[in-house]
Amino acid sequence: MSYTNSKHALQILVSKKGTKVVVASDLHNALQIPAYKFNSNIDKWLKDVYLFNDGLRKPEAFKDFAERKMMYSKGQDFYISLPLAKMICLNSESKFKASIARLLLISIPDQKGNAASSPFAKVSKGKSNPSLSPVLHQKSQAIQLGLW
């Protein structure tokens, strides 16, 4: 299953084992950070320290991220888990970081495997949140990845 936010063009992919990930280059583009900063941002993102559910630590390969193998490109790209992507968004200098972090927060499953309950996704007094409605209702076909 993949979700697409049409405003920022961020696609959430699901692996064969059920891990939800985003592509680092898509996250970088969705945050609308200049393309020439991509390589330095990737290095910073993967070497920085974040507060995960299991403690304060650096991202670990094959747990929080994995290298994306590309057939015809020499460039480097990564699959990034949703919790790490959310923390990257909140730590970025983008003016769109809040809306993208909300999208990722809604998509992160809780301990029971359901989508995380979020105050942003609740409907109050019969009115829906217009900024999130296109995010929640756009679904496309599943993309199978051989990760994790």
RORO-733958 format. One line per field, with one value per atom (N, C-alpha, C): atom name; residue in one letter; x, y, z. Coordinates in nm, 3 decimals. Layout:
REM residues N
a: CA:... $
r: a:... $
u: X:... $
v: Y:... $
w: Z:... $
END
This chain:
REM residues 148
a: N:CA:C:N:CA:C:N:CA:C:N:CA:C:N:CA:C:N:CA:C:N:CA:C:N:CA:C:N:CA:C:N:CA:C:N:CA:C:N:CA:C:N:CA:C:N:CA:C:N:CA:C:N:CA:C:N:CA:C:N:CA:C:N:CA:C:N:CA:C:N:CA:C:N:CA:C:N:CA:C:N:CA:C:N:CA:C:N:CA:C:N:CA:C:N:CA:C:N:CA:C:N:CA:C:N:CA:C:N:CA:C:N:CA:C:N:CA:C:N:CA:C:N:CA:C:N:CA:C:N:CA:C:N:CA:C:N:CA:C:N:CA:C:N:CA:C:N:CA:C:N:CA:C:N:CA:C:N:CA:C:N:CA:C:N:CA:C:N:CA:C:N:CA:C:N:CA:C:N:CA:C:N:CA:C:N:CA:C:N:CA:C:N:CA:C:N:CA:C:N:CA:C:N:CA:C:N:CA:C:N:CA:C:N:CA:C:N:CA:C:N:CA:C:N:CA:C:N:CA:C:N:CA:C:N:CA:C:N:CA:C:N:CA:C:N:CA:C:N:CA:C:N:CA:C:N:CA:C:N:CA:C:N:CA:C:N:CA:C:N:CA:C:N:CA:C:N:CA:C:N:CA:C:N:CA:C:N:CA:C:N:CA:C:N:CA:C:N:CA:C:N:CA:C:N:CA:C:N:CA:C:N:CA:C:N:CA:C:N:CA:C:N:CA:C:N:CA:C:N:CA:C:N:CA:C:N:CA:C:N:CA:C:N:CA:C:N:CA:C:N:CA:C:N:CA:C:N:CA:C:N:CA:C:N:CA:C:N:CA:C:N:CA:C:N:CA:C:N:CA:C:N:CA:C:N:CA:C:N:CA:C:N:CA:C:N:CA:C:N:CA:C:N:CA:C:N:CA:C:N:CA:C:N:CA:C:N:CA:C:N:CA:C:N:CA:C:N:CA:C:N:CA:C:N:CA:C:N:CA:C:N:CA:C:N:CA:C:N:CA:C:N:CA:C:N:CA:C:N:CA:C:N:CA:C:N:CA:C:N:CA:C:N:CA:C:N:CA:C:N:CA:C:N:CA:C:N:CA:C:N:CA:C:N:CA:C:N:CA:C:N:CA:C:N:CA:C:N:CA:C:N:CA:C:N:CA:C $
r: m:m:m:s:s:s:y:y:y:t:t:t:n:n:n:s:s:s:k:k:k:h:h:h:a:a:a:l:l:l:q:q:q:i:i:i:l:l:l:v:v:v:s:s:s:k:k:k:k:k:k:g:g:g:t:t:t:k:k:k:v:v:v:v:v:v:v:v:v:a:a:a:s:s:s:d:d:d:l:l:l:h:h:h:n:n:n:a:a:a:l:l:l:q:q:q:i:i:i:p:p:p:a:a:a:y:y:y:k:k:k:f:f:f:n:n:n:s:s:s:n:n:n:i:i:i:d:d:d:k:k:k:w:w:w:l:l:l:k:k:k:d:d:d:v:v:v:y:y:y:l:l:l:f:f:f:n:n:n:d:d:d:g:g:g:l:l:l:r:r:r:k:k:k:p:p:p:e:e:e:a:a:a:f:f:f:k:k:k:d:d:d:f:f:f:a:a:a:e:e:e:r:r:r:k:k:k:m:m:m:m:m:m:y:y:y:s:s:s:k:k:k:g:g:g:q:q:q:d:d:d:f:f:f:y:y:y:i:i:i:s:s:s:l:l:l:p:p:p:l:l:l:a:a:a:k:k:k:m:m:m:i:i:i:c:c:c:l:l:l:n:n:n:s:s:s:e:e:e:s:s:s:k:k:k:f:f:f:k:k:k:a:a:a:s:s:s:i:i:i:a:a:a:r:r:r:l:l:l:l:l:l:l:l:l:i:i:i:s:s:s:i:i:i:p:p:p:d:d:d:q:q:q:k:k:k:g:g:g:n:n:n:a:a:a:a:a:a:s:s:s:s:s:s:p:p:p:f:f:f:a:a:a:k:k:k:v:v:v:s:s:s:k:k:k:g:g:g:k:k:k:s:s:s:n:n:n:p:p:p:s:s:s:l:l:l:s:s:s:p:p:p:v:v:v:l:l:l:h:h:h:q:q:q:k:k:k:s:s:s:q:q:q:a:a:a:i:i:i:q:q:q:l:l:l:g:g:g:l:l:l:w:w:w $
u: 0.085:0.000:0.090:0.050:0.124:0.026:0.062:-0.019:0.056:-0.017:0.047:-0.016:0.065:0.021:0.046:-0.059:-0.043:0.020:0.005:0.061:0.213:0.270:0.414:0.477:0.399:0.447:0.537:0.488:0.560:0.484:0.550:0.486:0.537:0.445:0.480:0.467:0.578:0.584:0.578:0.525:0.516:0.593:0.685:0.766:0.686:0.743:0.678:0.654:0.741:0.728:0.642:0.588:0.497:0.560:0.688:0.755:0.719:0.675:0.642:0.766:0.798:0.918:0.887:0.977:0.975:1.113:1.120:1.248:1.309:1.437:1.504:1.497:1.515:1.508:1.368:1.264:1.127:1.099:1.150:1.135:1.205:1.323:1.399:1.323:1.266:1.188:1.060:0.993:0.869:0.893:1.007:1.043:1.084:1.098:1.137:1.268:1.364:1.500:1.575:1.661:1.732:1.807:1.803:1.859:2.009:2.082:2.226:2.265:2.171:2.198:2.168:2.125:2.081:2.189:2.308:2.414:2.455:2.471:2.510:2.399:2.273:2.160:2.149:2.170:2.166:2.271:2.394:2.500:2.461:2.406:2.366:2.251:2.150:2.033:2.072:2.162:2.195:2.302:2.367:2.468:2.423:2.307:2.257:2.198:2.174:2.117:1.971:1.882:1.738:1.682:1.565:1.497:1.394:1.429:1.340:1.262:1.166:1.089:1.177:1.287:1.376:1.495:1.492:1.597:1.662:1.759:1.834:1.949:1.950:2.052:2.061:2.163:2.178:2.096:2.052:1.980:2.069:2.008:2.080:2.038:2.138:2.111:2.022:1.931:1.833:1.733:1.737:1.635:1.561:1.637:1.579:1.595:1.692:1.713:1.782:1.775:1.845:1.880:1.990:2.031:1.939:1.905:1.820:1.911:1.901:1.982:1.915:1.992:1.940:2.021:1.950:2.012:2.097:2.047:2.114:2.175:2.173:2.224:2.338:2.435:2.545:2.517:2.408:2.372:2.331:2.335:2.303:2.167:2.083:1.952:1.920:1.825:1.794:1.644:1.603:1.469:1.478:1.388:1.391:1.261:1.269:1.149:1.070:0.939:0.853:0.890:0.923:0.962:1.085:1.184:1.303:1.268:1.185:1.145:1.071:0.987:0.916:1.014:1.113:1.211:1.300:1.329:1.406:1.327:1.199:1.113:1.112:1.091:1.082:1.215:1.325:1.458:1.506:1.428:1.472:1.444:1.494:1.475:1.362:1.280:1.174:1.054:0.983:0.860:0.742:0.760:0.654:0.670:0.762:0.793:0.675:0.590:0.477:0.375:0.341:0.240:0.291:0.418:0.474:0.487:0.525:0.535:0.397:0.291:0.154:0.118:0.151:0.125:0.196:0.320:0.397:0.346:0.304:0.250:0.122:0.037:-0.088:-0.059:0.048:0.079:0.157:0.213:0.291:0.196:0.213:0.126:0.160:0.057:0.082:0.124:0.130:0.176:0.087:-0.043:-0.137:-0.139:-0.066:-0.063:-0.162:-0.242:-0.335:-0.264:-0.324:-0.266:-0.273:-0.170:-0.162:-0.275:-0.334:-0.438:-0.370:-0.419:-0.357:-0.464:-0.436:-0.534:-0.561:-0.469:-0.487:-0.589:-0.610:-0.698:-0.841:-0.865:-0.999:-1.089:-1.215:-1.314:-1.381:-1.391:-1.454:-1.583:-1.692:-1.823:-1.868:-1.844:-1.894:-1.813:-1.707:-1.625:-1.495:-1.450:-1.323:-1.214:-1.092:-0.979:-0.949:-0.972:-0.955:-0.811:-0.715:-0.576:-0.533:-0.601:-0.562:-0.650:-0.765:-0.856:-0.796:-0.720:-0.661:-0.553:-0.489:-0.382:-0.440:-0.551:-0.606:-0.679:-0.727:-0.812:-0.745:-0.619:-0.554:-0.474:-0.517:-0.446:-0.420:-0.312:-0.282:-0.241:-0.199:-0.166:-0.043:-0.030:0.081:0.210:0.316:0.449:0.527:0.574:0.644:0.793:0.852:0.994:1.055:1.177:1.244:1.328:1.273:1.349:1.302:1.387:1.362:1.280 $
v: -0.115:0.000:0.122:0.224:0.349:0.464:0.563:0.682:0.795:0.881:0.993:1.122:1.214:1.348:1.431:1.471:1.539:1.676:1.739:1.872:1.867:1.766:1.759:1.640:1.555:1.440:1.349:1.306:1.212:1.080:0.975:0.844:0.756:0.693:0.601:0.460:0.387:0.252:0.150:0.032:-0.076:-0.196:-0.249:-0.363:-0.492:-0.602:-0.733:-0.772:-0.726:-0.758:-0.657:-0.558:-0.464:-0.336:-0.315:-0.194:-0.078:0.032:0.151:0.240:0.279:0.359:0.470:0.568:0.670:0.671:0.720:0.733:0.867:0.866:0.986:1.101:1.073:1.180:1.239:1.154:1.205:1.291:1.250:1.329:1.464:1.462:1.585:1.679:1.623:1.704:1.756:1.675:1.716:1.829:1.826:1.935:2.062:2.050:2.159:2.224:2.138:2.181:2.179:2.277:2.280:2.149:2.107:1.977:1.966:2.078:2.069:2.035:2.042:2.008:1.861:1.784:1.647:1.560:1.556:1.467:1.506:1.633:1.674:1.648:1.665:1.636:1.488:1.402:1.257:1.218:1.269:1.238:1.285:1.404:1.459:1.379:1.344:1.271:1.135:1.065:0.929:0.923:1.035:1.037:1.113:1.176:1.255:1.163:1.217:1.140:1.181:1.081:1.105:1.031:1.072:1.006:0.909:0.780:0.676:0.619:0.531:0.467:0.386:0.332:0.250:0.327:0.459:0.540:0.638:0.708:0.808:0.738:0.746:0.674:0.727:0.680:0.711:0.610:0.646:0.549:0.430:0.312:0.188:0.135:0.086:0.028:-0.094:-0.113:-0.223:-0.222:-0.122:-0.104:0.027:0.132:0.264:0.310:0.255:0.291:0.177:0.180:0.083:0.152:0.112:0.173:0.128:0.220:0.191:0.163:0.044:0.005:0.058:0.133:0.186:0.128:0.087:0.015:0.106:0.223:0.304:0.433:0.452:0.576:0.547:0.636:0.621:0.697:0.772:0.846:0.753:0.806:0.727:0.772:0.675:0.704:0.599:0.628:0.540:0.526:0.413:0.395:0.430:0.515:0.562:0.523:0.466:0.427:0.552:0.535:0.649:0.721:0.650:0.725:0.812:0.760:0.840:0.955:0.931:1.037:1.149:1.112:1.214:1.301:1.239:1.316:1.401:1.350:1.428:1.551:1.533:1.646:1.754:1.713:1.810:1.879:1.814:1.871:1.953:1.956:2.023:2.173:2.245:2.389:2.425:2.331:2.352:2.420:2.500:2.562:2.467:2.353:2.253:2.136:2.146:2.033:1.990:2.080:2.042:1.959:2.000:1.926:1.787:1.777:1.647:1.557:1.613:1.535:1.484:1.563:1.516:1.397:1.405:1.294:1.168:1.181:1.066:1.015:1.104:1.064:0.984:1.024:0.952:0.813:0.799:0.673:0.575:0.620:0.531:0.441:0.308:0.218:0.221:0.200:0.193:0.051:0.020:-0.110:-0.224:-0.198:-0.302:-0.322:-0.240:-0.252:-0.162:-0.087:0.007:0.137:0.220:0.351:0.429:0.505:0.577:0.677:0.680:0.779:0.913:1.012:1.143:1.248:1.352:1.458:1.530:1.517:1.583:1.511:1.382:1.303:1.298:1.349:1.342:1.450:1.418:1.512:1.577:1.707:1.778:1.844:1.816:1.875:1.862:1.746:1.719:1.781:1.851:1.913:1.836:1.816:1.748:1.852:1.810:1.898:1.904:2.017:2.022:2.004:2.035:2.021:1.875:1.787:1.646:1.557:1.604:1.517:1.464:1.541:1.479:1.378:1.394:1.303:1.168:1.168:1.044:0.960:1.020:0.946:0.906:0.938:0.902:0.774:0.667:0.539:0.488:0.414:0.353:0.209:0.140:-0.001:-0.023:-0.141:-0.177:-0.187:-0.146:-0.160:-0.251:-0.362:-0.459:-0.433:-0.421:-0.400:-0.519:-0.550:-0.662:-0.617:-0.530:-0.476:-0.538:-0.535:-0.573:-0.698 $
w: 0.000:0.000:0.000:-0.068:-0.065:-0.056:0.020:0.034:-0.034:-0.099:-0.167:-0.121:-0.081:-0.048:-0.173:-0.241:-0.369:-0.354:-0.239:-0.219:-0.215:-0.152:-0.137:-0.208:-0.273:-0.350:-0.269:-0.153:-0.069:-0.069:-0.109:-0.118:-0.006:0.066:0.174:0.119:0.121:0.065:0.177:0.146:0.244:0.189:0.269:0.226:0.239:0.195:0.206:0.351:0.439:0.581:0.656:0.586:0.648:0.701:0.677:0.722:0.631:0.689:0.611:0.602:0.479:0.454:0.354:0.349:0.244:0.180:0.059:-0.011:0.030:0.062:0.111:0.012:-0.116:-0.216:-0.226:-0.211:-0.211:-0.088:0.027:0.149:0.134:0.077:0.055:-0.039:-0.145:-0.240:-0.176:-0.096:-0.031:0.068:0.133:0.225:0.150:0.020:-0.069:-0.027:0.001:0.030:-0.103:-0.130:-0.259:-0.288:-0.413:-0.453:-0.428:-0.435:-0.416:-0.271:-0.178:-0.038:-0.006:-0.105:-0.079:-0.016:-0.074:-0.023:0.119:0.145:0.280:0.380:0.338:0.428:0.460:0.361:0.385:0.487:0.470:0.566:0.706:0.715:0.845:0.905:0.822:0.871:0.930:0.865:0.906:1.016:1.046:1.152:1.275:1.270:1.382:1.489:1.608:1.719:1.735:1.749:1.761:1.881:1.927:2.037:1.979:1.974:1.926:2.045:2.016:2.124:2.218:2.165:2.247:2.303:2.298:2.360:2.265:2.317:2.243:2.171:2.037:1.961:1.819:1.749:1.606:1.527:1.406:1.322:1.288:1.288:1.259:1.122:1.048:0.916:0.931:0.839:0.832:0.946:1.031:1.133:1.108:1.080:1.056:0.912:0.842:0.702:0.629:0.498:0.413:0.283:0.223:0.098:-0.014:-0.099:-0.215:-0.334:-0.386:-0.502:-0.629:-0.705:-0.831:-0.945:-1.049:-1.159:-1.248:-1.284:-1.384:-1.330:-1.202:-1.144:-1.048:-1.047:-0.953:-0.824:-0.821:-0.701:-0.589:-0.468:-0.350:-0.297:-0.262:-0.206:-0.101:-0.014:0.098:0.117:0.173:0.227:0.375:0.422:0.560:0.628:0.748:0.822:0.861:0.883:0.914:1.043:1.152:1.273:1.250:1.178:1.148:1.054:0.956:0.862:0.935:1.032:1.110:1.187:1.250:1.326:1.236:1.116:1.019:0.978:0.952:0.913:1.021:1.144:1.252:1.279:1.241:1.262:1.142:1.033:0.911:0.918:0.819:0.810:0.713:0.678:0.581:0.645:0.566:0.617:0.605:0.540:0.525:0.623:0.717:0.804:0.890:0.933:1.018:0.942:0.820:0.744:0.703:0.669:0.632:0.755:0.868:0.991:1.032:1.010:1.039:0.951:0.824:0.733:0.781:0.821:0.867:1.001:1.090:1.220:1.205:1.113:1.087:1.031:0.955:0.889:0.975:1.088:1.174:1.252:1.243:1.320:1.469:1.552:1.696:1.734:1.862:1.909:1.860:1.837:1.796:1.644:1.570:1.425:1.355:1.429:1.368:1.341:1.256:1.233:1.363:1.391:1.517:1.529:1.647:1.668:1.689:1.623:1.626:1.646:1.722:1.738:1.607:1.510:1.382:1.295:1.321:1.236:1.289:1.409:1.467:1.409:1.401:1.350:1.470:1.469:1.579:1.534:1.603:1.578:1.434:1.375:1.241:1.129:1.161:1.057:1.045:0.923:0.902:0.883:0.905:0.887:0.737:0.670:0.524:0.480:0.565:0.522:0.518:0.594:0.598:0.513:0.470:0.395:0.266:0.186:0.067:0.102:0.216:0.256:0.294:0.366:0.419:0.316:0.208:0.116:-0.014:-0.034:-0.158:-0.137:-0.200:-0.192:-0.332:-0.347:-0.476:-0.451:-0.554:-0.545:-0.457:-0.403:-0.316:-0.396:-0.335:-0.392:-0.300:-0.352:-0.269:-0.272:-0.154:-0.141:-0.068:-0.098:-0.033:0.085:0.169:0.282:0.411:0.507:0.646:0.655 $
END
